Amino acid sequence: MLTRYAIILAAGQGTRMKSKLYKVLHPVCGKPMVQHVVDQISKLHIDTTVTIIGHGAEMVKAQLGNQSEYVLQEEQLGTGHAVMQAKELLSGKQGTTLVVCGDTPLIKAETMEALFNHHVEKGAKVTVLTAQADDPTGYGRIIRNEAGLVEKIVEHKDATDEERSIAEINTGTYCFDNQALFEALSEVTNDNVQGEYYLPDVIEILKNKGEIVTAFKTADFAETLGVNDRVALSEAEQIMKQRINRQHMKNGVTIIDPLNTYIGADVEIGPDTIIMPGTIISGKTVIGSDSQIGPNSEIKDCQIGDATIIRQSVAHDSHIGSHVNIGPFAHIRPDSAIHDDVKIGNFVEIKKAVFGKASKASHLSYIGDAEVGSDVNIGCGSITVNYDGKDKFLTKIEDGVFIGCNSNLVAPVTVGKGAYVAAGSTITKNVPGDALAVARSRQVNKENYVQKLNVNK
């Protein structure tokens, strides 16, 4: 296989976004646009990927890490000028170079692979990725000759009425013979109204030298959408959402209302799991089979087992086992580990806690910085008092413990195996195993006290 390179154009500021956030870092379905592009390119056999960065350079490098090499374009002087910045890394090397924009999050690896293959089959020096547009207004038109090769690309403003009637448009993604690309770039000038160096000028230069310039038309126009403002960002979000949801449904996941279900690009869901309306699943979440998530639940960066139910609840950065029942209106905060067969009921908050197998906290409890063993029952309104105003402390509740309703466990404290804590107790000392801890004032009844209050009835 020929050596392959990829150049990602990601240096523009994106002023039309009207945002402090650098354009290619705006998320689509929870992932920055440029990350979508790099993830698709990573599925191809690419020897070197170079990202051209400018505004927000450090943030882009922090996002992509070692998935790419980087070249800084200090001044943004056009797409041709951007590609020129990769000269030191790629000039003179044999192979094929893909040039793609970092603001095209919908482009697929399969399409780029087909573009590469078409380029090689035709023996071309340049292959343009094109698409059929319902409304080609504003796009460069592809003018083909009788042999089907590209004769020229005409910008909309320069096109005749006949040329404007052509619906095949330039998407801004190309394959080049790498050596021919950089040789032609040395001939590109900025003799135009904008004073910029345009990449499409390379096509005309190579065409005038008698080189083969061809085009490959993608079947899906939506793949080529470039995001330049918030309207296009919303369009990309909708298209990506539909694509992601459709793929999960093809894999055996039931999504009751795809229009009101939001699933991130990296989420994995097992077959026969049901996703109810109003649910948002994001990050690196992995959900097993036969589970039910939602309605109206938010899951982020969680590992969830099989046959688990989460209703009207929030769970972040946690491990949740199989046959677990959570909600409604529960909050699983980061660094929690909930084992199999656990019940976390309504208005229960779990934070940085371990819940052993078959334990329960069914109502109105806060369990933070805690290690809860197996077969523990935590009664309604009970909390671990983990914070003294300065530091956090650990509560240990061992296997088989029963915590009565409205109990406070003031950390650091351990409740031993099989112990009971009486309802309404505030526990400040360790409780031995199999003991009953009662920590509350003795009840006193004042007979006939109400009559002394002289309350009018």
C-alpha positions as CSV (number, residue, x, y, z in Angstrom):
1,M,0.0,0.0,0.0
2,L,1.2,3.5,-0.8
3,T,2.2,5.8,2.0
4,R,-0.7,7.9,3.2
5,Y,-0.7,11.3,4.9
6,A,-3.5,13.4,6.3
7,I,-3.5,17.2,6.8
8,I,-6.3,18.6,8.9
9,L,-7.0,22.3,8.5
10,A,-7.9,23.6,12.0
11,A,-6.4,27.0,12.2
12,G,-9.3,29.3,11.6
13,Q,-10.8,31.3,14.5
14,G,-14.4,30.9,13.5
15,T,-15.6,34.4,14.1
16,R,-19.1,33.6,12.9
17,M,-19.5,31.2,15.9
18,K,-19.4,34.4,18.1
19,S,-17.7,32.4,20.9
20,K,-14.7,32.4,23.2
21,L,-14.3,28.7,22.3
22,Y,-12.1,27.9,19.3
23,K,-14.3,26.8,16.4
24,V,-13.2,23.2,15.9
25,L,-13.5,22.5,19.6
26,H,-17.2,23.1,19.7
27,P,-18.8,19.8,20.5
28,V,-21.2,17.7,18.3
29,C,-22.9,15.0,20.3
30,G,-20.5,15.6,23.2
31,K,-17.3,15.4,21.2
32,P,-15.3,18.3,19.7
33,M,-15.6,18.6,15.9
34,V,-11.9,18.1,15.2
35,Q,-11.9,15.0,17.4
36,H,-14.7,13.5,15.2
37,V,-12.4,14.1,12.2
38,V,-9.3,12.7,13.8
39,D,-11.2,9.6,15.1
40,Q,-12.5,8.8,11.6
41,I,-9.0,9.3,10.1
42,S,-7.6,7.0,12.8
43,K,-9.6,4.2,11.2
44,L,-7.6,4.5,8.0
45,H,-4.1,3.4,7.3
46,I,-2.5,6.8,7.7
47,D,1.3,7.0,8.3
48,T,1.4,10.7,9.4
49,T,-1.4,13.0,10.4
50,V,-0.6,16.7,10.6
51,T,-3.0,19.2,12.1
52,I,-2.6,22.9,11.1
53,I,-3.4,24.9,14.2
54,G,-3.6,28.7,14.8
55,H,-6.1,30.3,17.2
56,G,-6.5,28.2,20.3
57,A,-3.5,26.0,19.3
58,E,-2.7,24.8,22.8
59,M,-6.3,23.8,23.4
60,V,-6.4,21.8,20.2
61,K,-3.1,20.0,21.1
62,A,-4.5,19.3,24.6
63,Q,-7.6,17.7,23.0
64,L,-5.9,15.6,20.3
65,G,-2.7,14.7,22.2
66,N,-0.4,12.4,20.4
67,Q,-3.0,11.5,17.7
68,S,-1.4,14.0,15.4
69,E,1.7,16.1,14.7
70,Y,1.1,19.9,14.7
71,V,2.2,22.9,12.7
72,L,1.4,26.4,13.7
73,Q,-0.1,28.8,11.1
74,E,0.6,32.1,12.7
75,E,-1.3,34.1,10.1
76,Q,-4.4,32.7,8.4
77,L,-3.8,33.5,4.7
78,G,-6.0,31.0,3.1
79,T,-6.3,27.2,2.7
80,G,-3.3,27.0,0.4
81,H,-1.2,28.8,2.9
82,A,-2.4,26.5,5.6
83,V,-1.3,23.4,3.7
84,M,2.0,25.1,3.0
85,Q,2.8,25.0,6.7
86,A,3.2,21.2,6.5
87,K,6.0,21.5,4.0
88,E,8.8,20.7,6.4
89,L,7.1,17.5,7.5
90,L,5.8,16.2,4.2
91,S,7.5,18.0,1.2
92,G,9.3,15.6,-1.1
93,K,7.8,12.4,0.3
94,Q,6.2,9.9,-2.0
95,G,2.6,9.0,-1.3
96,T,-1.0,10.3,-1.2
97,T,-2.1,13.1,1.0
98,L,-5.7,13.7,2.3
99,V,-6.6,17.3,3.1
100,V,-9.7,17.7,5.2
101,C,-11.2,20.5,7.3
102,G,-11.4,20.2,11.0
103,D,-14.9,21.7,11.0
104,T,-16.5,18.8,9.1
105,P,-17.5,16.4,11.9
106,L,-19.8,14.3,9.9
107,I,-17.3,12.9,7.4
108,K,-16.9,9.1,7.6
109,A,-13.9,6.9,7.4
110,E,-15.6,4.8,4.7
111,T,-16.0,7.9,2.5
112,M,-12.3,8.9,2.9
113,E,-11.2,5.4,2.2
114,A,-13.3,5.4,-1.0
115,L,-11.7,8.7,-2.0
116,F,-8.2,7.3,-1.5
117,N,-9.1,4.2,-3.6
118,H,-10.7,6.2,-6.4
119,H,-7.6,8.4,-6.5
120,V,-5.3,5.5,-6.9
121,E,-7.5,3.7,-9.4
122,K,-7.7,6.7,-11.7
123,G,-3.9,7.4,-11.4
124,A,-4.8,11.0,-10.5
125,K,-2.7,13.8,-9.1
126,V,-5.7,15.3,-7.5
127,T,-9.1,13.9,-6.5
128,V,-11.8,16.2,-5.3
129,L,-14.5,14.9,-2.9
130,T,-17.8,16.1,-4.3
131,A,-21.5,15.9,-3.4
132,Q,-24.8,16.5,-5.0
133,A,-26.5,19.5,-3.4
134,D,-30.2,20.2,-3.4
135,D,-29.3,23.9,-3.2
136,P,-25.8,24.4,-4.5
137,T,-25.9,28.2,-4.0
138,G,-22.6,29.5,-2.7
139,Y,-20.6,26.3,-3.4
140,G,-17.9,25.9,-6.1
141,R,-19.3,23.8,-9.0
142,I,-17.5,20.8,-10.5
143,I,-17.2,21.1,-14.2
144,R,-16.4,17.7,-15.8
145,N,-15.3,16.9,-19.3
146,E,-16.7,14.2,-21.6
147,A,-14.4,11.6,-19.9
148,G,-15.8,12.4,-16.5
149,L,-12.6,14.0,-15.3
150,V,-12.6,17.4,-13.6
151,E,-12.1,20.2,-16.1
152,K,-12.3,23.0,-13.6
153,I,-13.9,24.2,-10.4
154,V,-15.9,27.4,-10.7
155,E,-16.9,29.5,-7.7
156,H,-20.5,30.4,-7.5
157,K,-19.9,34.1,-7.9
158,D,-17.8,33.5,-11.1
159,A,-20.1,30.9,-12.6
160,T,-22.3,31.4,-15.7
161,D,-26.0,30.6,-15.5
162,E,-25.4,27.3,-17.1
163,E,-22.6,26.4,-14.6
164,R,-24.8,27.5,-11.7
165,S,-27.4,24.9,-12.8
166,I,-24.8,22.2,-12.0
167,A,-25.6,20.6,-8.6
168,E,-22.3,18.8,-8.0
169,I,-20.2,20.8,-5.6
170,N,-16.7,21.0,-4.2
171,T,-16.8,19.8,-0.5
172,G,-13.3,21.1,0.3
173,T,-11.8,17.6,0.9
174,Y,-9.1,16.4,-1.4
175,C,-6.6,13.7,-2.2
176,F,-3.3,14.8,-3.7
177,D,-0.2,13.1,-4.9
178,N,2.0,14.5,-2.1
179,Q,5.0,15.5,-4.2
180,A,2.8,17.2,-6.8
181,L,0.9,19.0,-4.1
182,F,3.9,20.8,-2.6
183,E,5.4,21.5,-6.0
184,A,2.2,23.2,-7.1
185,L,1.8,25.0,-3.9
186,S,5.1,26.8,-4.6
187,E,3.4,28.3,-7.7
188,V,0.2,29.4,-5.9
189,T,-0.1,33.2,-5.6
190,N,-2.3,35.5,-3.5
191,D,-3.2,37.7,-6.5
192,N,-6.9,37.9,-5.6
193,V,-9.3,40.2,-3.8
194,Q,-8.7,38.6,-0.5
195,G,-4.9,38.5,-0.8
196,E,-5.0,34.8,0.2
197,Y,-3.5,31.6,-1.1
198,Y,-6.2,29.2,-2.1
199,L,-5.8,25.4,-2.2
200,P,-8.1,24.9,-5.2
201,D,-5.6,26.9,-7.3
202,V,-3.4,23.8,-7.1
203,I,-6.0,22.0,-9.1
204,E,-5.8,24.5,-12.0
205,I,-2.0,24.5,-11.9
206,L,-1.8,20.7,-12.2
207,K,-4.6,20.6,-14.8
208,N,-2.6,23.1,-16.9
209,K,0.4,20.7,-16.7
210,G,-1.7,17.9,-18.2
211,E,-2.1,16.0,-15.0
212,I,-5.2,13.9,-14.3
213,V,-7.7,15.6,-12.0
214,T,-10.7,13.6,-11.0
215,A,-13.6,13.6,-8.6
216,F,-15.3,11.2,-6.3
217,K,-18.9,11.9,-5.4
218,T,-20.1,10.9,-1.9
219,A,-23.7,9.6,-1.7
220,D,-24.4,11.6,1.4
221,F,-24.3,15.3,1.1
222,A,-24.7,15.7,4.9
223,E,-21.2,14.3,5.4
224,T,-19.7,17.3,3.8
225,L,-21.4,19.9,6.1
226,G,-18.9,22.5,7.2
227,V,-19.7,24.1,10.5
228,N,-19.2,27.9,10.5
229,D,-21.9,29.2,12.8
230,R,-24.3,28.0,15.5
231,V,-27.0,27.2,12.9
232,A,-24.7,24.8,11.1
233,L,-23.6,23.4,14.5
234,S,-27.2,22.6,15.4
235,E,-27.7,20.9,12.0
236,A,-24.6,18.8,12.5
237,E,-25.8,17.8,16.0
238,Q,-29.1,16.6,14.6
239,I,-27.6,14.6,11.8
240,M,-25.0,13.1,14.1
241,K,-27.7,12.3,16.7
242,Q,-29.8,10.5,14.1
243,R,-26.7,8.6,12.8
244,I,-25.7,7.4,16.3
245,N,-29.3,6.5,17.4
246,R,-29.9,4.6,14.1
247,Q,-26.7,2.5,14.6
248,H,-27.6,1.6,18.2
249,M,-31.1,0.5,17.0
250,K,-29.5,-1.6,14.3
251,N,-27.4,-3.2,17.0
252,G,-30.4,-4.3,18.9
253,V,-31.1,-1.4,21.3
254,T,-34.6,-0.1,21.6
255,I,-34.9,3.7,21.6
256,I,-38.5,4.6,22.3
257,D,-38.2,8.2,21.0
258,P,-35.1,8.8,19.0
259,L,-35.9,12.5,18.5
260,N,-35.7,13.0,22.3
261,T,-32.8,10.7,23.1
262,Y,-29.2,12.0,23.1
263,I,-26.4,9.5,22.9
264,G,-22.7,10.4,22.6
265,A,-20.5,9.2,19.8
266,D,-18.4,6.9,22.1
267,V,-21.2,5.3,24.0
268,E,-21.6,1.5,23.9
269,I,-24.9,-0.2,24.6
270,G,-25.7,-3.9,24.6
271,P,-28.7,-5.5,22.8
272,D,-32.2,-5.5,24.3
273,T,-31.4,-2.5,26.4
274,I,-34.3,0.1,26.3
275,I,-33.6,3.8,26.3
276,M,-36.6,5.9,27.3
277,P,-37.3,9.4,26.2
278,G,-35.5,12.4,27.5
279,T,-32.3,10.5,28.3
280,I,-28.8,11.8,27.7
281,I,-25.9,9.3,27.7
282,S,-22.5,10.8,27.1
283,G,-18.7,10.3,27.4
284,K,-17.2,6.8,27.5
285,T,-20.3,5.2,29.0
286,V,-20.7,1.5,28.5
287,I,-24.1,-0.1,29.2
288,G,-24.8,-3.9,29.2
289,S,-27.7,-5.9,27.8
290,D,-31.4,-6.0,29.0
291,S,-31.1,-2.7,31.0
292,Q,-33.5,0.2,31.0
293,I,-32.3,3.8,31.1
294,G,-34.7,6.6,31.6
295,P,-37.0,8.3,31.1
296,N,-35.3,11.7,31.8
297,S,-32.0,10.4,33.0
298,E,-28.4,11.7,32.5
299,I,-25.6,9.2,32.3
300,K,-22.0,10.3,31.8
301,D,-18.8,8.2,31.8
302,C,-20.3,5.2,33.6
303,Q,-19.9,1.5,33.3
304,I,-23.3,-0.2,33.8
305,G,-24.0,-3.9,33.8
306,D,-26.9,-6.0,32.6
307,A,-30.5,-5.8,33.5
308,T,-30.1,-2.6,35.5
309,I,-32.8,0.0,35.7
310,I,-32.1,3.8,36.1
311,R,-35.1,6.1,36.1
312,Q,-35.3,9.9,36.3
313,S,-31.8,9.9,37.7
314,V,-28.2,11.3,37.2
315,A,-25.1,9.1,37.3
316,H,-21.5,10.4,36.5
317,D,-18.1,8.7,36.5
318,S,-19.2,5.6,38.3
319,H,-19.4,1.8,38.1
320,I,-22.8,0.3,38.4
321,G,-23.3,-3.4,38.4
322,S,-26.0,-5.8,37.1
323,H,-29.6,-6.1,38.3
324,V,-29.3,-2.7,40.0
325,N,-32.4,-0.5,40.5
326,I,-31.7,3.2,40.7
327,G,-34.3,6.0,41.1
328,P,-36.5,7.8,40.6
329,F,-34.6,11.0,41.3
330,A,-31.4,9.5,42.6
331,H,-28.0,11.1,42.1
332,I,-24.9,8.9,41.6
333,R,-21.9,11.2,41.9
334,P,-18.4,10.5,40.6
335,D,-16.2,7.7,41.9
336,S,-19.0,5.5,43.2
337,A,-19.0,1.7,42.8
338,I,-22.4,0.1,43.0
339,H,-22.3,-3.7,43.0
340,D,-24.9,-6.2,41.7
341,D,-28.5,-6.3,43.0
342,V,-28.3,-3.0,44.8
343,K,-31.3,-0.7,45.3
344,I,-30.8,3.1,45.3
345,G,-34.2,4.6,45.7
346,N,-35.9,8.0,45.3
347,F,-34.0,11.1,46.4
348,V,-30.9,9.2,47.4
349,E,-27.4,10.7,46.7
350,I,-24.3,8.6,46.5
351,K,-20.9,10.2,46.4
352,K,-17.5,8.5,46.2
353,A,-19.0,5.4,47.9
354,V,-18.9,1.7,47.5
355,F,-22.1,-0.3,47.8
356,G,-21.8,-4.0,48.3
357,K,-24.0,-6.7,46.7
358,A,-27.7,-6.6,47.5
359,S,-27.5,-3.5,49.8
360,K,-30.2,-0.9,49.8
361,A,-30.7,2.8,50.4
362,S,-34.3,3.1,49.4
363,H,-35.3,6.7,50.4
364,L,-34.0,10.2,51.1
365,S,-30.5,9.4,52.1
366,Y,-27.0,10.9,51.5
367,I,-24.1,8.3,51.5
368,G,-20.8,10.0,50.8
369,D,-17.2,8.9,51.4
370,A,-18.4,5.5,52.5
371,E,-17.7,1.8,52.2
372,V,-21.0,-0.1,52.4
373,G,-20.8,-3.9,52.6
374,S,-23.2,-6.5,51.3
375,D,-26.8,-7.0,52.4
376,V,-26.9,-3.7,54.2
377,N,-30.2,-1.8,54.7
378,I,-29.9,1.9,55.1
379,G,-33.2,3.4,56.4
380,C,-35.0,6.5,55.2
381,G,-33.4,9.8,55.9
382,S,-30.1,8.4,57.1
383,I,-26.8,10.1,56.1
384,T,-23.1,9.7,56.5
385,V,-21.7,12.9,58.1
386,N,-18.5,13.0,56.1
387,Y,-17.4,16.6,56.4
388,D,-16.3,18.6,59.5
389,G,-15.9,21.9,57.7
390,K,-12.3,21.2,56.8
391,D,-11.7,17.6,55.9
392,K,-13.6,14.6,54.6
393,F,-13.7,11.3,56.5
394,L,-14.7,7.7,55.7
395,T,-17.7,5.8,57.1
396,K,-17.5,2.0,57.0
397,I,-20.7,-0.1,57.2
398,E,-19.9,-3.8,57.2
399,D,-21.9,-6.7,55.8
400,G,-25.4,-7.3,57.1
401,V,-25.8,-4.0,59.0
402,F,-29.3,-2.5,59.5
403,I,-29.3,1.3,59.8
404,G,-32.6,2.6,61.2
405,C,-34.4,5.6,59.8
406,N,-33.1,9.2,60.3
407,S,-29.7,8.1,61.6
408,N,-26.5,10.2,61.3
409,L,-23.2,8.3,61.1
410,V,-20.5,10.9,62.0
411,A,-17.3,9.9,60.3
412,P,-14.8,8.6,60.8
413,V,-16.8,5.7,62.1
414,T,-17.3,1.9,61.6
415,V,-20.4,0.0,62.1
416,G,-19.4,-3.7,62.5
417,K,-20.8,-6.7,60.7
418,G,-24.4,-7.6,61.5
419,A,-24.9,-4.6,63.8
420,Y,-28.1,-2.6,64.3
421,V,-28.4,1.2,64.6
422,A,-31.6,2.3,66.2
423,A,-33.8,4.9,64.3
424,G,-33.0,8.5,65.1
425,S,-29.5,7.8,66.4
426,T,-26.4,10.0,65.9
427,I,-23.4,7.6,65.9
428,T,-20.1,9.1,66.8
429,K,-18.2,6.0,68.0
430,N,-17.6,2.6,66.4
431,V,-20.3,0.0,66.7
432,P,-19.1,-3.6,67.4
433,G,-20.4,-6.4,65.2
434,D,-23.9,-7.8,66.2
435,A,-24.4,-4.9,68.6
436,L,-27.4,-2.5,68.8
437,A,-26.4,1.1,68.9
438,V,-28.9,3.6,70.4
439,A,-27.7,7.2,70.5
440,R,-30.7,9.4,71.2
441,S,-32.3,11.1,74.2
442,R,-34.8,9.2,76.3
443,Q,-38.4,10.2,75.5
444,V,-40.2,12.2,78.2
445,N,-43.9,12.8,78.2
446,K,-45.4,15.9,79.9
447,E,-48.9,14.9,81.0
448,N,-51.6,17.6,80.4
449,Y,-48.9,20.0,79.1
450,V,-51.1,21.3,76.3
451,Q,-53.7,22.7,78.7
452,K,-51.1,25.0,80.3
453,L,-50.4,26.6,76.9
454,N,-53.8,28.4,77.0
455,V,-54.2,27.7,73.3
456,N,-57.6,28.7,72.0
457,K,-59.2,25.8,70.3
